[in-house]
């Protein structure tokens, strides 16, 4: 059953015939990808193979089809995402639930940063949750590997606009773990407010929103 769709990929809910476990199967269509997108995909796989933590989505395996040329990424299956739950009119998070989600998010980010990975797209739809309330960070498509001791210029065109920190809005290419922590702070405020705290259509509007909030 298809549960997601992207430009070059589709995500399906599937069953592992060997274990019987339900998994998420990401089908990547290489035939339609340009060289830059192939590099992004390769980098995402390299990043995922660095990570192993209860609060980070685990890449369970890779499969290829010689006939179609497609690549299949196998992930553990999660029932919900935080954005979907927060948008439900029947869901109102309690303070203990918010604390629990934030603790898991920060633990997952700490692991990523300790392994030299910046996620660069923390937002509710990339935070996956199972029916037991376990949270895992997913979608490492914009992630990159970094080294604090050997800083290299990085693109500022990352992080979904509403969760983008001031330095990226101003075009900085010298940044580190703070960009993920800013986004996590936006998530915290959003969970308490029940809605995004800094919606904006452009970078100018986002800068103005941030100024008005923190002046």
C-alpha positions in Angstrom: 0.0 0.0 0.0 1.4 3.4 -1.0 1.8 5.8 1.9 3.9 8.6 0.4 5.1 10.1 -2.8 8.1 12.3 -3.8 9.6 13.6 -7.0 11.8 10.5 -7.5 10.5 8.1 -5.0 7.4 6.4 -3.6 7.0 5.0 -0.1 5.0 1.8 0.5 3.7 -0.1 3.6 5.0 -3.6 3.0 5.6 -6.9 4.9 9.0 -8.6 5.2 8.3 -12.1 4.1 11.2 -13.5 6.1 10.4 -11.9 9.5 6.7 -11.0 9.0 7.4 -7.5 10.2 5.7 -4.5 8.6 8.2 -2.2 7.0 8.3 1.1 5.0 9.7 0.5 1.5 11.1 3.5 -0.3 11.3 2.9 -4.0 13.8 5.2 -5.8 13.4 5.6 -9.6 17.0 6.2 -10.8 16.0 6.4 -14.4 14.2 9.7 -13.8 16.9 11.3 -11.6 19.4 13.9 -12.7 23.1 13.5 -11.6 22.7 15.9 -8.7 19.7 14.0 -7.3 21.7 10.8 -7.6 24.4 12.4 -5.5 21.9 13.5 -2.9 20.5 10.0 -2.7 24.0 8.5 -2.3 24.7 11.0 0.5 21.5 10.2 2.3 22.4 6.5 2.3 25.9 7.2 3.6 24.5 9.4 6.4 21.9 6.7 7.4 24.6 4.0 7.6 26.4 6.2 10.2 23.5 6.3 12.5 22.1 3.7 15.0 19.9 5.1 17.8 16.4 4.4 19.1 15.3 7.9 18.2 16.6 7.8 14.6 14.9 6.0 11.7 17.0 2.9 11.0 17.9 1.9 7.4 17.2 -1.9 7.6 18.4 -2.8 4.2 19.0 -2.0 0.5 17.5 -3.9 -2.5 18.0 -3.4 -6.2 16.0 -4.5 -9.2 18.1 -5.4 -12.3 15.0 -5.3 -14.5 13.7 -1.8 -13.6 16.9 -0.3 -12.3 15.0 0.9 -9.1 16.6 1.0 -5.7 14.6 0.1 -2.6 15.4 1.3 0.9 13.9 -0.7 3.7 13.0 1.2 6.9 11.2 0.3 10.1 7.5 1.2 9.9 6.1 4.1 12.0 2.4 4.7 12.4 2.2 8.5 12.5 4.2 11.7 12.1 4.1 14.6 14.6 2.7 17.1 12.2 -0.2 14.9 11.3 -1.0 14.2 15.0 -0.7 17.9 15.9 -3.1 18.8 13.1 -5.8 16.4 14.3 -8.7 18.2 16.0 -9.1 15.3 18.4 -5.4 15.4 19.6 -4.3 17.8 22.3 -0.8 17.1 23.7 -0.3 17.3 27.4 2.8 18.9 29.0 4.2 15.4 29.9 3.7 14.2 26.4 5.5 17.3 24.9 8.4 16.8 27.3 8.6 13.1 26.3 8.6 14.0 22.6 11.2 16.7 23.0 13.5 14.5 25.1 13.4 11.9 22.4 14.0 14.5 19.6 17.0 15.9 21.5 18.5 12.5 22.2 18.2 11.6 18.5 19.8 14.9 17.5 22.6 14.5 20.0 23.4 11.1 18.4 23.4 12.6 14.9 25.7 15.5 15.9 28.0 13.1 17.8 28.3 11.1 14.6 29.1 14.2 12.5 25.6 14.5 10.9 23.5 17.7 10.5 19.9 16.9 9.7 19.0 20.3 8.3 15.3 19.7 7.9 13.8 19.1 11.4 10.0 19.7 11.2 6.9 17.8 12.4 6.4 15.8 9.3 9.9 14.4 9.6 9.4 13.2 13.2 7.8 9.8 13.1 5.8 8.3 16.0 4.5 4.8 16.7 1.4 3.9 18.6 3.5 3.6 21.8 4.7 7.2 21.6 8.2 6.4 20.5 9.6 9.2 18.3 12.2 8.8 15.6 13.9 11.4 13.3 13.3 10.6 9.6 14.0 11.9 6.1 17.7 12.6 5.9 17.5 13.9 2.3 19.0 17.3 3.2 21.4 16.0 5.8 25.2 16.4 5.5 28.3 15.2 7.2 30.3 17.9 9.0 33.4 18.3 11.1 33.6 21.1 13.6 37.4 21.0 13.4 37.5 21.4 9.6 34.6 23.7 8.8 33.7 23.8 5.1 31.2 26.2 3.5 27.7 24.7 3.4 24.6 25.7 1.5 22.1 28.0 3.2 19.2 26.7 1.1 18.2 24.1 3.6 15.6 23.7 6.4 11.9 24.2 5.6 11.2 28.0 5.8 9.1 28.0 9.0 11.8 26.2 10.9 14.8 28.0 9.3 17.1 29.9 11.8 18.1 33.6 11.3 21.7 32.8 10.1 20.4 30.7 7.2 17.8 33.3 6.3 20.7 35.8 6.1 22.6 33.5 3.8 25.3 32.2 6.1 27.3 29.2 4.9 29.3 28.7 8.1 27.0 27.0 10.6 26.8 23.9 12.8 24.4 22.0 15.1 22.6 25.2 16.1 20.5 25.1 13.0 19.0 21.8 14.1 18.5 23.0 17.6 16.7 26.1 16.4 14.3 23.9 14.5 13.8 21.8 17.6 12.9 24.9 19.5 10.3 25.8 16.9 8.8 22.3 17.4 8.6 22.8 21.1 6.8 26.2 20.8 4.5 24.7 18.1 3.5 21.8 20.4 2.5 24.2 23.2 0.8 26.8 20.9 -1.0 24.1 18.8 0.1 25.8 15.5 3.3 27.0 13.8 4.7 30.0 15.6 6.5 31.6 12.7 4.6 31.0 9.5 5.9 33.0 6.5 5.7 32.9 2.7 9.1 34.4 2.1 12.5 34.9 3.8 11.7 38.6 4.4 8.5 37.7 6.3 10.4 35.1 8.3 13.0 37.6 9.3 10.3 40.0 10.3 8.4 37.4 12.4 11.6 36.4 14.2 12.4 40.1 14.9 8.9 40.7 16.3 9.0 37.6 18.6 12.5 38.2 20.0 12.8 42.0 20.0 
